[in-house]
Amino acid sequence: MKVIKSLNGEPVPIPQVRKELDEAYEIDTKFENSRVLYSMCNSPPQIAREAHLKFIEANLGDSPLYPGTLILEKSVISMIGGLLHAPDTMAGSILNGGSEANILSLWIAREKRNTSKELEVVVPESAHYSIEVACKMLRLKMRPIPLDENYVMDFKAAKENIKENTCAVVGIAGTTELGVIDPIPQLSKLCEERGIHLHVDAAFGGFVFPFLELAGWEGKFPLFDFRLMGVRSITVDPHKMGRSTQPAGALLVREQSDLQYIKFNSYYLSSSVQHTMLGTRCSASVASAYAVMRSMGKNGYINMLQGCMKRTNYLCRLLKEEKFQPAIEEPIAPIVVIKFPQEYVEAIRKTLQESPYDWRVSVCRHPPGIRVVLMPHVRDDILPSFVNDLKLVCEKLKIR
């Protein structure tokens, strides 16, 4: 298929357009074949697709025109808030992904300080790149904190780096690379004492840990949600383990009054006030998130997560049998990182992607390794094949 470089003069027949779309779709990678092993997104269920298409015209940037969609958004935010033990004062929105939610949270934190002085944000080295984007956009100085031996933010170092001009601290619940949780209870206590905005990026973990806790994993990982009084805002992505269509990221704030710091007027719309970055919001994914959450319920998510963790532990066993070393011996989220010396990691990733292997994996920085995410589309039966191919690739590259 070739790139179309200019708009045609005469209309192209619809069958031809469909043919071109089919050609593009055919060369896209599909989740269904289970060989995509690094993405935190997955194939949405049929009800999520149906809801997305049904509400394709909705735009919550002009919410008075779409009162039904607005009810769905409020319902999704309330359901997520319930999972995160949010107080009655909580408010939030469905956005264009967790990146927008992270940007808005730091915007709130900056505006609350109401100063012209340079402000800083304390973040773990494992933070998602959207935090760096937010700091650059908002002219905040990012102060990265090293990770400890468990690959979470070193609390002692974080405490030492919190200064008078620190406007926010970011903790991660379900890090992108390893799925671990920063010491958020300690950070919460510290931020509450010092009056600092603590934002929790639970883009991945927000639809993982609440259901694992309900499944009996309580105590296996630290708290990260609104039960901690210092937590002021949380990012959660329904389009990850929530299984909605994309894009769907949620920002929840403890106090609705915090939204005043990012309020702006939209005079030409029927909704005169906005609290999000985008004037036009893709709201079909709101309906999708509502549909999949209602149709799965708590038990559906619990069963799904138990299956993901079962496959995670199975993969760890297979790797250990072949003398590979998982970075986390007992993962608390469906992510496995296989440790390798830094100089070999990229070569392994590229070779695994080539024929005849055809695996899609990503790399990890902390520690260096190959990263696998056990999303619902990943089947048990492909895992032995992956481990065997990893073994062959290492032999081919003379790594073992």
C-alpha positions, 0 to 999 in steps of 0.5 A: 500500500502506498501513501496518498500524497494529495487529495483527489479531485473527483470522488473515489468510488466507495468500493475502492476506498474500502479496498484501501482501508482493508489493505491498511488494516491487513498490514496492521498487527493484531492482538488476536494472534497473541504475539504482541507481548509488550502492549498495555492495550488489547482488543476490546470486547464486542460490547465496547466496540458497539458502544463506541460506534453508537456514540461516535458523534458525541463530544463532551466538549459541548456536553449540553448537546449530549446529556446522555453521554454526560451521564455515562461519563459521570457513571464511569468516573463514579464507578472508578472512584468507588474502586479507588475509595474516593470521597464524596468530594471527588470529581473527574473526567474521561480524557484522551488517555493517561498522558492528558490526565498527568498533564492536568494533574501537574497543571493543578499542582502548579496553579495551586502554588500561585507563584512566579518562582521556579517550581519543581516536581519530584518523580521516580526514574520509572515515571512515564514519559508524559510526566516529562512532557507535562513538566516541559509544557508547564515549565516545571523543573523535574527532579528524578529520584533513583529507584531502590533495590525493589525498583521503586522510588527511593523514599529516603532520596525523595524526602531529601529532594523535596524542597520549599519550591516542590509543588508536586510529587508523583508516585506510580501504581503499576510502573510501565516497566515492571508493574510495581508500586512506589512507596505511596503510603510514605509519600502520602504522609510526607506530602500531607504534612508539607502541603504538597500535591501528591499525584498517583499515576495508576494508568495501568494499575488502576484497573489491576490492583483494586481487583487483585485486592478483591481477589484476596491479594490484600497486603501483597502490595501497598495502598495507593488510592484515596484511602491515603489522605495525602493523595490528591489526584489519580490517573487511571486508563480504562483503555488498558486493563479496563478494556475499553476502546481508545483513547480513554484516560481518567483523571480523578481529583480528591476535591472538586474545588481543585478543578477551579485551577484549570478552569477556562471559559468557552464562550461560543459553546453551550457549555461555557466552562471547561476543565480539560485540555481539548475543546473537542473530546472523543467521547465514544470511548466514554460509552465504551468504558461504561459498556465494558465496565457494566457488562464485566462487573467486579467479578468479571474483572477479578476473573480476568486478572486472576487469569492474567496473573496465572499466566504471569506466574506460568511464564516465570516458571518457564523462564526459570526452568531455562535459567533465565532470570525474571527481575521480579521473582513474584510479580504483583502485576501481569508484567515480566522483565527478563534480565539481560546485560544492557549491551544485549537487550536491543539486539534480543528485541530486534531479533525476536521481532524478525522472521521466523520468530515474529514476537513483539516485545519491548525493553526495560531500562531499570533493570535492563531486560526484555519486557513482557505484559500478560494482557488478556489477549495473551494465551497460555499455549504460546508462552512455551513457544516464546521461551523456546524462541528466546532461548534460540535467539540468545544462542544465535547471538551467543549470549548464553 
